[in-house]
Amino acid sequence: MPLSVIVPVYNGAPWLAATLDSALAQSLPADEIVIVDDGSTDASPDILRAFGDRLRVIRQPNAGVAAARNAGLAQARGDLICFLDQDDLWPADRNRLLVEALAADPAADLAAGRVEILWERAEPPTRPEETDTLHRQTLLGSLCVRRSVFERLGPLSTAVGYGDDLDFAMLRREAGLRTVMLDAVTLIYRIHDTNTSIDREVSKDIILNVLQRSLRRRRGA
């Protein structure tokens, strides 16, 4: 099954090259890597040009991460969809493991692995094992999703700020989608001083908004 990787980019120069190297170094290469440059004003466009035709780059005015992901999804050709954020990393076997898991279970809608947290200049939580449990269910970068899921659920929400991944997780749960869970790490998630998730108040507001949206959907509002 053709595999598309979608990477939204906005002023990600400090991390972007390493992120793309990890996507290109997969033991099972993606059929395409679609970059959506969401109006970057730093050196990100220069970094993308240095990768040449190994990437398919789409440029648009800044519209936010969910809109960038949706733009990539609209252009992607694969039957399997993976998202990678500009500051995260993938272990070399993650594509192979996730694709093999879906091939072995045709009834599964998506596959997910464990998340390794890479702490950079940020205080870790007191119970990091709970962080992994939460993130493996929500972070898009740990997943491989059949295109049919988006055809069923629609595009990612642009109404929840940086909470589109959590909103997508709630939608999957509400729809009763089947997920194959792997014990292997499929995402190395960087926590650094410019992560939105570091701002606890912002994170609380986003989570509350997403949960309220989910509750309204389940109540049929």
PyMOL commands that set and color helices and strands:
alter all, ss='L'
color gray80, all
select helices_A, chain A and resi 13-24+44-50+52-54+65-75+94-104+128-138+140-142+147-153+161-175+196-198+200-218
alter helices_A, ss='H'
color red, helices_A
select strands_A, chain A and resi 3-9+32-37+56-59+80-83+110-119+143-146+179-191
alter strands_A, ss='S'
color yellow, strands_A
deselect
rebuild
show_as cartoon
